[in-house]
Amino acid sequence: MHPTSQSFKNNARRALSDDNLQRALARAKSGFIDKRLTALSELPEFDCLREQAKEIKDHTLAYLDYYLECFEAKVESIGGHVHWGRTAEEACNTVVGICQAAGAKLVSKGKSMVSEEIGLNDALIRANIEPVETDLGEYVLQLANEPPSHIIAPAVHKTREQIADLFEQHHQQYSHVDRRQSVAELVNEARLVLRERFLAADVGITGANFLIAETGSSVLVTNEGNGDLTCTLPRVHIVTAGIEKVVPTLEDATVFLRILGRSATGQEMTAYTTFNTGPKRTTDLDGPEQYHVVLVDNGRTEMLGNEFRDMLRCIRCGACLNHCPVYGAIGGHAYGWVYPGPMGAVLTPAMIGLELAGDLPNACTLNGRCESVCPVKIPLTRMLRALRARQFNQELTAKASRYALSTWAFFAKKPRLYHAVTRLAMALLGGLGGHKGWIRWFPFAGAWTRSRDFPAQQAPTFQSCWKTMNKLHD
């Protein structure tokens, strides 16, 4: 996916009129929310764990250089290698170089948002190395030549019928000629096709949910077991992870594991939680001969020093997406880059710039649901407002919007004048609404009134009521 979201409005319009997408989003929405509520009801200490997780992340980010160096030293002491990628290009070149040194022609990949972020698949293909996604959702999207639309359920926008069409089209080369209909049949067919790819892969690439400075381990959380096959069967295992993924100790990691599954899918714990610590030792029955960790910066250091630092606490659970009314209406592809929903509305502009992603911070009602469900208490609404302020100050907003905001600010700084103008505005609203109590057309709000009614003023303003009460008390 190209790193731009300038076409967000057009993408959103197409998404709203896509019947298949709307059916898929409707099915997924309540499932995520209801399962999370059930899981949290069975863990009364969840709020305490949230606060503890926040404190661990804040501490780690305050001493991030120290813990990254500890992690690097530990990995190298157990026979692994740590590589540093300041940019997406550097990270991709490092991974491609490792694959070429291993003589790799086929690479199996576990689901990894950071590999999507840096465009790793395209880099591998340019180097004549075939990447095969092994997470079922990612595999479906690779066949469809589409990016993920959700960070934990990448193919949530696809219906079963669409997946059956893809398998029928692409699996005939593997002698699967009959069209499969049920979910179980589709999953089994994918398993049979991918099994051969696992066995043939020269290199396995995974992401990491956490990196542990104390042990040099990478923690991988999956529900399919594909990650385990990816990191144990090939001769070389490469982990790609953002620098913010490091946590100090094993005990710290367990705090996050208790809140991650519950926040993401409503599970007490994901089906597979794997700790990978270095290459295979002489006494091990299986595992890779080489273990590489590629640490990706790609703008994270800059975020560490500005007002978006708290965003680096994100553990990629997807809870903010699942509870966002905007994401629930348009899905992930409308956001135009790798990270959708509220977390993407902050991360994308911070990483690729407001010039390309200026619409995203404004695609939010600031209702605060995302912030209330975030397991690490990220102040998403505050950061979205900060991005809007940056956009205004850099004159990236439309002239009409800047003029309107400047005009409002002028009146808001003069209380007497502001109250006089708002009284006039309320009277005007009441007149436009008439006896019906609603307005079919309102100046400068045509986009709103085209699809919904604008309520007219029904009673005295709060300020008027306040004055009346004060007079009565006097």
ABEGO torsion letter per residue (X at the ends): XBBBAAAAAAAAAAAAABAAAAAAAAAAAAAAAAAAAAAAAABAAAAAAAAAAAAAAAAAAAAAAAAAAAAAAAAAAAGBBBBBBABAAAAAAAAAAAAAAAGBABBBBBBBAAAAAAGAAAAAAAAGBBBBBABAAAAAAAAAGBBBABAABAAAABBAAAAAAAAAAAAAAAGBABBBABAAAAAAAAAAAAAAAAAABABBBBBBABBBAAAGBBBBBBAAGAAAAAAAABABBBBBBBAAABBABAAAAAAAAAAAAAAAAGBABBABBBBBBEBBBAABABEBABBBBBBBAGGAAAAAABAAAAAAABAGAGAAAAABAAAAAAEAAAAGBABBEAAAAAAAAAAAEAAAAAAAAABBAGAGAAAAABAAGBBAAAAAAAAAAAAAAAGABBAAAAAAAAAAAAAAABAAAAAAAAAAAAAAAAAAAEAAGBBABBBGAAAAAAABBBBBBABBBAAAAAAAAAAAAX
